[in-house]
Amino acid sequence: MTNRRNFIRQSIKAGAGVYLGTMGLSAASYARIIGSNDRVNVGVVGFSDRFRQSLLPSFMNHSRELNFDMVAVSDIWKRRREEGASQLKEKFGHDIKACVNNEELYALKNIDAVIISTADFQHALHTIEAMKAGKDAYTEKPFAETMDDNNAALAAVKQAGKIVQIGSQRRSGPNYKAAAKFIGEGKFGPITMVELTWNVNQPGRWRRPDLVAAIREQDTDWKRFLLNRPYEAWDPRKYLEYRLFWPYSSGMPGQWMSHQIDTVHWFSGLAHPRSVVANGGIYMWKDGRTNWDTTTAVFDYGPENDATSGFQVIFSSRMHNGDERPAELYFSNGGELNLITNKVSPAGGLRKNHADAMKMQPNLLPEMDLVAEKIEVAASANTGGDPLTSAHMRNWMECIRSRKQPNAPVEAGYNHSIATIMTNAAVRTGGKAVFDSKTKQVLVDGKVFKY
């Protein structure tokens, strides 16, 4: 009887092994498949300001209800790693494993998913690591800052088949969903132009002088920080103020424009611009930065095989004068859709007196609210988590349970990255950037843009 039981047990295991093999799952990964009632254990990749101020509060808004927990934090800087373990222990009421790098994090057996909030240029590469480890991921934007990283990360996510939410939280906002629906149903008419602005007046934006003075190279892993970027000597400013320096960040395009250009792709159904040109410079903050403090980029959007149709997008941003109210204005022949006020209006539409002169019919949109509630998008992260990020985090958590695609799947990140890389290429070269859909590379004057 014992031998028969052993035989049956071994046969079941062997059968399960064959079945799992057809799914591309190992026995270890099968052991971590999440049931509807199982607790989901999350690891933190990068105990950053963004994570602390917004992603963590957003996660905690829903973790108890949805049975999620945080169990580990990975950060290559000793100070951040220790702060992370201490603060997360206080928040969740149990010990947190502090990992010196992501290899140590992924060696843990109880991690189901990770939240990636590291330096801009690291997001795609850290997503690849998560996919190879078989983990779901919430990846902050920009998704990638070079097309090589962008292409590799997209392929890794597709191969892994995991749930990846890109941190484009507008896609979880009721006002943006209403705008997408209104335009998608044809009620707005063809988009003729889009104006995007993001202005702040913050001398300290992206600066960390106190931390720069405090950090020591021996307390972190500079070579691991650089990943696939060209090696250079230790520079604490580039480690902590990376958003000011290419090739660690494109600055305005990757940080701010990536949010707004994503709505253009979403609302229009177009994956990327046909071309981008840019102008600007460092006009105010002469602090050694290499990324501009003032940018204007002009995009041509439309079908690749039809140059006679499309629309223009203008993105402008300044860091020396601003009202903290990022603006997104969509225009058609019938009026405008305003995502500051969340209203549709006939402003600027074709009125009767102008239409009559050409024997045309007037074309005016109705005056209406996109949503009943008041929703504001701030230019600065809010301590406590803003409503859009909270809703976006919840969507990711729910999709880990359901295995449905989240509101901002990997394609959203891939496409916004094409646009930001094209913009950065125009900024860096002074030329017109285009995207070669065959080679999946950004070109300027026929040459592939790299660094």
C-alpha positions as CSV (number, residue, x, y, z in Angstrom):
1,M,0.0,0.0,0.0
2,T,2.9,2.3,0.9
3,N,4.6,1.6,-2.4
4,R,1.3,2.3,-4.3
5,R,0.8,5.6,-2.5
6,N,4.4,6.6,-3.3
7,F,3.9,5.6,-6.9
8,I,0.7,7.7,-7.2
9,R,2.4,10.7,-5.5
10,Q,5.4,10.5,-7.8
11,S,3.1,10.2,-10.9
12,I,1.2,13.3,-9.9
13,K,4.4,15.2,-9.4
14,A,5.7,14.0,-12.7
15,G,2.5,14.9,-14.5
16,A,2.5,18.3,-12.9
17,G,6.1,18.8,-14.0
18,V,5.1,18.1,-17.6
19,Y,2.1,20.5,-17.4
20,L,4.2,23.2,-15.8
21,G,6.9,22.8,-18.4
22,T,4.3,23.5,-21.2
23,M,3.4,26.7,-19.3
24,G,7.1,27.8,-19.0
25,L,6.9,27.5,-15.2
26,S,9.4,25.9,-12.9
27,A,8.3,24.1,-9.7
28,A,9.6,27.0,-7.7
29,S,7.6,29.6,-9.6
30,Y,4.5,27.3,-9.5
31,A,4.8,27.3,-5.7
32,R,4.4,31.1,-5.8
33,I,1.3,31.2,-8.0
34,I,-1.1,33.5,-6.2
35,G,-4.5,32.2,-5.1
36,S,-7.5,34.5,-4.8
37,N,-7.1,34.7,-1.0
38,D,-3.3,34.4,-0.7
39,R,-1.3,37.3,0.6
40,V,0.8,39.0,-2.1
41,N,4.3,39.8,-0.9
42,V,5.9,42.9,-2.5
43,G,9.5,44.0,-2.6
44,V,10.7,47.6,-3.1
45,V,13.4,48.3,-5.7
46,G,14.7,51.7,-4.7
47,F,13.7,53.5,-1.5
48,S,13.3,56.8,-3.4
49,D,11.6,60.1,-2.7
50,R,8.9,59.1,-5.2
51,F,8.3,55.8,-3.4
52,R,8.2,57.3,0.0
53,Q,6.0,60.3,-0.7
54,S,3.5,58.8,-3.1
55,L,3.8,55.1,-4.0
56,L,4.0,53.8,-0.4
57,P,1.0,55.8,0.8
58,S,-0.9,54.7,-2.3
59,F,-0.1,51.1,-1.7
60,M,-1.1,51.4,2.0
61,N,-4.4,52.8,1.0
62,H,-5.4,49.4,-0.4
63,S,-3.0,46.8,1.1
64,R,-5.1,45.7,4.0
65,E,-8.3,45.3,2.0
66,L,-6.6,43.5,-0.9
67,N,-4.3,41.4,1.3
68,F,-0.9,42.8,0.1
69,D,2.2,43.2,2.2
70,M,5.7,44.6,1.9
71,V,8.5,42.3,3.0
72,A,11.8,43.5,1.6
73,V,13.6,46.6,0.3
74,S,16.6,46.7,-2.1
75,D,18.7,49.8,-2.3
76,I,22.4,50.0,-3.1
77,W,23.0,53.0,-0.8
78,K,23.3,51.9,2.8
79,R,21.5,55.0,4.2
80,R,18.4,54.5,2.0
81,R,18.4,50.8,2.6
82,E,18.4,51.2,6.4
83,E,15.8,54.0,6.2
84,G,13.6,51.8,4.1
85,A,13.8,48.8,6.4
86,S,13.1,50.9,9.4
87,Q,10.3,52.9,8.0
88,L,8.6,49.9,6.4
89,K,8.9,47.9,9.6
90,E,7.1,50.7,11.4
91,K,4.4,50.9,8.7
92,F,3.7,47.2,8.4
93,G,4.4,46.0,11.9
94,H,7.0,43.3,11.1
95,D,10.6,42.9,10.1
96,I,11.7,44.0,6.6
97,K,14.5,42.3,4.8
98,A,17.1,44.9,3.7
99,C,18.9,43.8,0.5
100,V,22.1,45.3,-0.7
101,N,21.1,44.7,-4.3
102,N,18.4,43.2,-6.5
103,E,20.2,39.9,-6.8
104,E,19.8,39.4,-3.0
105,L,16.1,40.6,-3.3
106,Y,15.2,38.1,-6.0
107,A,17.0,35.3,-4.1
108,L,14.2,35.5,-1.5
109,K,11.6,32.9,-1.9
110,N,8.6,34.9,-0.8
111,I,8.5,37.8,-3.2
112,D,5.6,37.9,-5.7
113,A,5.9,41.4,-7.1
114,V,8.1,44.5,-6.9
115,I,7.6,48.3,-7.1
116,I,10.5,49.9,-9.1
117,S,11.2,53.5,-8.3
118,T,14.9,54.0,-9.1
119,A,16.8,56.5,-11.3
120,D,15.2,57.3,-14.7
121,F,17.6,55.4,-16.8
122,Q,17.4,52.3,-14.6
123,H,13.6,51.6,-14.9
124,A,13.8,49.5,-18.1
125,L,16.8,47.5,-16.9
126,H,15.3,46.9,-13.5
127,T,12.1,45.8,-15.1
128,I,14.1,43.2,-17.2
129,E,15.6,41.9,-13.9
130,A,12.1,41.6,-12.4
131,M,10.8,39.7,-15.5
132,K,13.8,37.3,-15.4
133,A,13.0,36.6,-11.7
134,G,9.3,36.0,-12.6
135,K,7.8,38.9,-10.7
136,D,5.0,41.2,-11.5
137,A,6.1,44.9,-11.4
138,Y,4.9,48.4,-11.0
139,T,7.5,50.4,-12.9
140,E,7.8,54.2,-12.6
141,K,8.1,56.3,-15.7
142,P,9.9,57.1,-17.8
143,F,10.0,53.4,-18.9
144,A,13.2,53.8,-20.9
145,E,15.6,56.6,-21.9
146,T,17.2,54.8,-24.9
147,M,15.6,52.6,-27.6
148,D,18.0,49.7,-26.9
149,D,16.7,49.6,-23.3
150,N,13.2,50.2,-24.5
151,N,13.2,47.3,-27.0
152,A,14.9,44.9,-24.5
153,A,12.5,45.7,-21.7
154,L,9.4,45.3,-24.0
155,A,10.7,41.9,-25.2
156,A,11.4,40.8,-21.6
157,V,7.9,41.7,-20.4
158,K,6.3,40.0,-23.4
159,Q,8.3,36.8,-22.9
160,A,7.6,36.7,-19.1
161,G,3.9,37.3,-19.4
162,K,3.8,39.1,-16.0
163,I,1.6,42.0,-14.9
164,V,3.5,45.2,-15.5
165,Q,1.9,48.6,-14.6
166,I,3.7,51.7,-15.9
167,G,3.5,54.6,-13.6
168,S,1.4,56.7,-16.0
169,Q,-1.3,57.3,-13.4
170,R,-3.4,59.6,-15.6
171,R,-4.7,56.3,-17.1
172,S,-6.5,55.6,-13.8
173,G,-8.0,59.1,-13.5
174,P,-11.8,59.3,-14.1
175,N,-11.4,62.7,-15.9
176,Y,-8.9,61.2,-18.3
177,K,-11.0,58.1,-18.9
178,A,-14.0,60.3,-19.7
179,A,-11.8,62.4,-22.1
180,A,-10.6,59.2,-23.8
181,K,-14.2,58.0,-24.2
182,F,-15.5,61.3,-25.5
183,I,-12.8,61.5,-28.1
184,G,-12.9,57.8,-28.9
185,E,-16.7,57.9,-29.6
186,G,-16.1,60.6,-32.2
187,K,-18.0,63.3,-30.2
188,F,-14.9,65.6,-30.2
189,G,-14.2,65.3,-33.9
190,P,-10.7,64.9,-35.3
191,I,-7.9,66.3,-33.0
192,T,-6.3,69.2,-34.8
193,M,-3.8,70.4,-32.2
194,V,-2.7,69.7,-28.6
195,E,-1.0,72.1,-26.2
196,L,0.9,70.7,-23.2
197,T,2.6,72.8,-20.6
198,W,4.4,71.9,-17.3
199,N,5.9,74.9,-15.5
200,V,7.4,75.2,-12.0
201,N,9.4,77.8,-10.2
202,Q,11.5,75.7,-7.9
203,P,15.3,76.3,-7.6
204,G,15.6,73.1,-5.6
205,R,13.7,70.9,-8.0
206,W,15.7,67.7,-8.6
207,R,18.5,69.1,-6.4
208,R,19.7,67.3,-3.2
209,P,22.6,69.4,-1.8
210,D,22.4,68.1,1.7
211,L,22.4,64.5,0.6
212,V,25.2,65.2,-2.0
213,A,27.3,66.5,0.9
214,A,26.5,63.4,3.1
215,I,26.9,60.5,0.7
216,R,30.2,58.6,0.5
217,E,31.2,56.3,-2.4
218,Q,32.1,53.4,0.0
219,D,28.5,53.4,1.3
220,T,27.0,52.6,-2.1
221,D,27.8,50.7,-5.3
222,W,28.6,53.2,-8.0
223,K,29.4,50.6,-10.7
224,R,26.1,48.9,-10.1
225,F,24.3,52.3,-10.3
226,L,25.8,53.0,-13.7
227,L,24.5,49.7,-15.1
228,N,24.9,49.9,-18.9
229,R,25.9,53.6,-19.0
230,P,29.5,54.5,-19.9
231,Y,31.8,54.3,-16.9
232,E,32.9,57.6,-15.3
233,A,34.4,58.5,-12.0
234,W,32.2,58.7,-8.9
235,D,30.0,61.8,-8.9
236,P,27.6,62.2,-6.0
237,R,25.6,64.8,-7.9
238,K,24.9,62.4,-10.8
239,Y,24.0,59.7,-8.3
240,L,21.5,61.8,-6.4
241,E,20.6,64.6,-8.8
242,Y,20.5,62.3,-11.9
243,R,17.5,64.1,-13.4
244,L,19.8,67.1,-14.2
245,F,22.3,65.0,-16.2
246,W,22.2,63.0,-19.4
247,P,22.6,60.0,-20.0
248,Y,21.1,59.3,-16.5
249,S,17.9,61.2,-17.4
250,S,16.5,63.3,-20.2
251,G,15.1,65.7,-17.6
252,M,11.9,67.4,-18.7
253,P,10.9,64.9,-21.5
254,G,11.3,61.8,-19.4
255,Q,10.0,63.2,-16.1
256,W,7.1,65.4,-17.2
257,M,6.4,65.2,-20.9
258,S,6.1,61.4,-20.6
259,H,2.9,61.8,-18.6
260,Q,1.3,64.2,-20.9
261,I,2.4,62.7,-24.2
262,D,0.9,59.4,-23.0
263,T,-2.5,60.9,-23.1
264,V,-2.0,61.9,-26.7
265,H,-1.2,58.3,-27.6
266,W,-4.2,57.1,-25.6
267,F,-6.7,59.5,-26.9
268,S,-5.6,59.4,-30.5
269,G,-4.7,55.7,-30.8
270,L,-1.4,56.6,-32.4
271,A,1.7,54.9,-31.0
272,H,4.3,57.6,-31.5
273,P,5.1,60.9,-33.3
274,R,6.1,61.1,-37.0
275,S,8.7,63.7,-36.1
276,V,10.0,66.0,-33.3
277,V,12.0,69.2,-33.2
278,A,13.0,71.1,-30.1
279,N,14.4,74.3,-28.9
280,G,15.5,75.6,-25.4
281,G,18.4,75.7,-23.1
282,I,19.7,76.4,-19.6
283,Y,18.5,79.9,-19.2
284,M,18.2,80.3,-15.4
285,W,19.8,77.7,-13.2
286,K,23.6,77.7,-14.0
287,D,24.4,75.0,-11.5
288,G,26.4,72.6,-13.7
289,R,23.3,70.7,-15.0
290,T,23.4,69.4,-18.6
291,N,19.6,69.0,-19.0
292,W,17.7,72.1,-20.0
293,D,15.6,74.2,-17.7
294,T,13.5,75.5,-20.5
295,T,12.1,73.3,-23.4
296,T,9.7,73.7,-26.3
297,A,9.2,70.6,-28.4
298,V,7.0,70.4,-31.5
299,F,5.5,67.1,-32.7
300,D,3.9,65.9,-35.9
301,Y,1.4,63.1,-35.3
302,G,-0.6,61.1,-37.8
303,P,-0.6,57.9,-39.8
304,E,2.9,57.0,-41.0
305,N,1.7,56.3,-44.5
306,D,-0.5,59.4,-44.9
307,A,1.2,62.7,-44.5
308,T,-1.9,64.6,-45.5
309,S,-3.7,63.9,-42.2
310,G,-2.7,64.4,-38.6
311,F,-2.2,67.1,-36.0
312,Q,0.5,69.0,-34.2
313,V,1.4,68.8,-30.5
314,I,3.4,71.4,-28.6
315,F,5.1,70.7,-25.3
316,S,6.6,73.6,-23.4
317,S,8.1,73.5,-19.9
318,R,10.1,76.0,-17.8
319,M,11.6,75.6,-14.3
320,H,12.0,79.3,-13.4
321,N,8.4,80.6,-13.5
322,G,5.3,78.5,-13.0
323,D,1.9,78.1,-11.5
324,E,2.1,74.4,-10.5
325,R,-0.8,73.5,-12.8
326,P,0.2,71.2,-15.7
327,A,-2.0,71.9,-18.6
328,E,-3.4,69.6,-21.4
329,L,-5.6,71.3,-24.0
330,Y,-7.0,69.4,-26.9
331,F,-8.4,71.3,-29.9
332,S,-10.8,70.3,-32.7
333,N,-12.6,72.4,-35.3
334,G,-15.6,72.4,-32.9
335,G,-14.0,73.6,-29.7
336,E,-11.7,72.4,-27.0
337,L,-11.2,69.8,-24.3
338,N,-9.5,71.2,-21.3
339,L,-7.9,68.9,-18.7
340,I,-7.2,71.7,-16.2
341,T,-10.9,72.5,-15.8
342,N,-12.1,69.0,-17.0
343,K,-14.5,70.7,-19.3
344,V,-15.5,70.4,-23.0
345,S,-16.5,73.7,-24.6
346,P,-17.2,75.3,-28.0
347,A,-14.4,77.8,-27.4
348,G,-12.7,78.5,-30.7
349,G,-15.1,76.4,-32.6
350,L,-16.4,77.2,-36.1
351,R,-19.2,79.7,-35.5
352,K,-22.1,80.6,-37.9
353,N,-20.7,84.0,-39.1
354,H,-17.5,82.4,-40.2
355,A,-19.1,79.2,-41.6
356,D,-21.6,81.2,-43.7
357,A,-18.9,83.0,-45.6
358,M,-17.7,79.6,-47.0
359,K,-21.3,78.1,-47.2
360,M,-20.4,75.7,-44.4
361,Q,-22.4,74.6,-41.4
362,P,-21.2,75.9,-38.0
363,N,-19.4,73.3,-35.8
364,L,-19.6,73.8,-32.1
365,L,-19.1,71.4,-29.3
366,P,-21.5,71.4,-26.3
367,E,-20.6,73.0,-23.0
368,M,-20.1,70.1,-20.5
369,D,-18.1,68.7,-17.6
370,L,-16.1,65.6,-18.2
371,V,-16.7,64.5,-14.6
372,A,-18.8,65.8,-11.8
373,E,-16.0,65.8,-9.2
374,K,-13.1,68.3,-9.0
375,I,-9.8,66.7,-9.9
376,E,-6.5,68.5,-9.9
377,V,-3.1,67.3,-11.2
378,A,-0.2,68.9,-9.3
379,A,3.3,69.4,-10.6
380,S,4.8,68.2,-7.3
381,A,4.4,64.8,-5.6
382,N,2.0,65.0,-2.7
383,T,3.0,63.4,0.6
384,G,0.3,61.0,1.4
385,G,-0.3,59.9,-2.2
386,D,-2.4,61.7,-4.8
387,P,-5.7,60.3,-5.9
388,L,-4.6,59.3,-9.4
389,T,-1.5,57.4,-8.1
390,S,-3.7,55.7,-5.4
391,A,-6.2,54.6,-8.0
392,H,-3.4,53.5,-10.3
393,M,-1.7,51.4,-7.6
394,R,-5.0,49.8,-6.8
395,N,-5.5,48.9,-10.4
396,W,-2.1,47.1,-10.5
397,M,-2.9,45.3,-7.3
398,E,-6.3,44.1,-8.6
399,C,-4.7,43.0,-11.8
400,I,-2.2,40.9,-10.0
401,R,-5.2,39.0,-8.6
402,S,-7.2,38.9,-11.8
403,R,-4.3,38.5,-14.2
404,K,-6.0,41.1,-16.5
405,Q,-3.9,43.8,-18.2
406,P,-3.6,47.0,-16.1
407,N,-4.6,50.5,-17.2
408,A,-1.1,51.4,-18.3
409,P,0.4,48.2,-19.7
410,V,4.0,47.9,-21.0
411,E,3.0,49.2,-24.4
412,A,2.0,52.5,-22.9
413,G,5.5,52.8,-21.4
414,Y,7.2,51.7,-24.6
415,N,5.3,54.2,-26.7
416,H,5.8,57.2,-24.3
417,S,9.5,56.3,-24.3
418,I,9.7,56.5,-28.1
419,A,8.3,60.1,-27.9
420,T,10.6,61.1,-25.0
421,I,13.7,59.6,-26.7
422,M,12.8,61.4,-30.0
423,T,12.5,64.6,-28.0
424,N,15.8,64.1,-26.3
425,A,17.4,63.3,-29.6
426,A,16.2,66.6,-31.0
427,V,17.4,68.4,-27.9
428,R,20.8,66.8,-28.0
429,T,21.5,67.1,-31.7
430,G,19.5,70.2,-32.8
431,G,18.0,68.1,-35.7
432,K,14.6,66.6,-36.5
433,A,14.1,63.2,-34.9
434,V,12.0,60.4,-36.5
435,F,11.3,56.8,-35.6
436,D,12.2,53.9,-37.8
437,S,9.5,51.4,-37.3
438,K,11.6,48.6,-39.0
439,T,14.7,49.0,-36.9
440,K,12.9,50.2,-33.8
441,Q,15.4,53.1,-33.5
442,V,15.2,56.9,-33.3
443,L,17.1,58.6,-36.1
444,V,18.4,62.1,-36.7
445,D,19.7,62.9,-40.2
446,G,19.6,59.1,-40.9
447,K,21.8,58.3,-37.9
448,V,20.8,56.2,-34.9
449,F,20.6,58.3,-31.7
450,K,22.5,56.8,-28.7
451,Y,24.2,59.0,-26.2
